[in-house]
């Protein structure tokens, strides 16, 4: 048990309420291991990290220039459409509110 759990249960232990303590301890989730699996792992250096990054970047399926251009056009059209929709709704709602409150 951690110190916080021991401190919280100390009055119950002192009062002889062992069953209450057992019940409370039974309902507490188990404490996680500080290191998963209990195995001490070695920290890799910066050069090892960069080698691994280079290896992972090599696995990426990068888009071709034509694909990139297509994706950019689709994104630009979608942004323009959403901007127009929001602008139109803003104008309609503001004119409607001015007529109602005007």
C-alpha positions as CSV (number, residue, x, y, z in Angstrom):
1,X,0.0,0.0,0.0
2,X,1.1,3.6,-0.6
3,X,1.5,6.0,2.2
4,X,-1.8,7.8,1.4
5,X,-3.8,4.6,1.8
6,X,-2.0,3.7,5.0
7,X,-2.7,7.2,6.5
8,X,-6.4,7.1,5.5
9,X,-6.9,3.6,7.0
10,X,-4.8,4.2,10.2
11,X,-7.8,5.4,12.3
12,X,-9.8,2.3,11.4
13,X,-6.8,0.1,12.3
14,X,-6.4,1.9,15.6
15,X,-10.1,1.5,16.4
16,X,-9.9,-2.3,15.8
17,X,-12.2,-2.2,12.8
18,X,-10.3,-4.8,10.8
19,X,-13.2,-5.9,8.7
20,X,-13.9,-2.4,7.6
21,X,-10.3,-2.0,6.7
22,X,-10.3,-5.3,4.7
23,X,-13.5,-4.2,2.9
24,X,-12.0,-0.8,2.0
25,X,-8.7,-2.3,0.9
26,X,-10.6,-4.9,-1.2
27,X,-12.4,-2.1,-3.1
28,X,-9.4,-0.1,-3.9
29,X,-7.9,-0.7,-7.4
30,X,-4.5,-2.4,-7.4
31,X,-1.6,-0.1,-7.5
32,X,0.2,0.0,-10.9
33,X,3.8,-1.1,-11.3
34,X,6.1,1.9,-11.6
35,X,7.6,0.3,-14.7
36,X,5.2,-1.9,-16.9
37,X,6.1,-5.5,-16.5
38,X,8.6,-4.7,-13.8
39,X,11.5,-4.7,-16.3
40,X,14.0,-1.9,-16.2
41,X,14.4,-0.5,-19.7
42,X,17.5,1.1,-21.1
43,X,17.1,4.6,-22.5
44,X,18.5,4.9,-26.0
45,X,20.8,7.8,-26.9
46,X,19.9,10.6,-29.4
47,X,21.8,8.9,-32.3
48,X,19.9,5.7,-31.8
49,X,16.7,7.7,-31.7
50,X,17.5,9.4,-34.9
51,X,18.3,6.1,-36.6
52,X,15.0,4.8,-35.5
53,X,13.2,7.9,-36.8
54,X,14.9,7.6,-40.1
55,X,13.8,4.0,-40.3
56,X,10.2,4.8,-39.5
57,X,10.1,7.8,-42.0
58,X,11.3,5.4,-44.7
59,X,8.1,3.2,-44.1
60,X,5.8,6.2,-44.8
61,X,3.8,6.0,-48.0
62,X,4.4,9.5,-49.2
63,X,1.8,11.0,-51.7
64,X,2.9,11.8,-55.3
65,X,3.0,15.4,-56.5
66,X,-0.3,14.9,-58.5
67,X,-2.0,13.5,-55.4
68,X,-0.8,16.3,-53.3
69,X,-2.2,18.9,-55.8
70,X,-5.5,17.0,-55.8
71,X,-5.7,17.0,-52.0
72,X,-4.8,20.7,-51.9
73,X,-7.6,21.6,-54.4
74,X,-10.2,19.5,-52.5
75,X,-9.2,21.2,-49.2
76,X,-9.3,24.7,-50.8
77,X,-12.8,24.0,-52.2
78,X,-14.1,22.6,-48.9
79,X,-12.8,25.6,-47.0
80,X,-14.3,28.1,-49.5
81,X,-17.7,26.3,-49.3
82,X,-17.8,26.2,-45.5
83,X,-16.7,29.9,-45.4
84,X,-19.4,30.9,-47.8
85,X,-22.0,28.9,-45.8
86,X,-21.1,30.4,-42.5
87,X,-20.9,33.9,-44.1
88,X,-24.4,33.5,-45.6
89,X,-25.9,32.2,-42.4
90,X,-24.3,35.1,-40.5
91,X,-25.8,37.7,-42.9
92,X,-29.2,36.1,-42.9
93,X,-29.4,35.8,-39.1
94,X,-28.1,39.3,-38.5
95,X,-30.6,40.8,-40.9
96,X,-33.4,38.7,-39.4
97,X,-32.5,39.9,-35.9
98,X,-32.3,43.5,-37.0
99,X,-35.9,43.2,-38.4
100,X,-37.2,41.6,-35.3
101,X,-35.4,43.9,-32.8
102,X,-35.1,46.9,-35.2
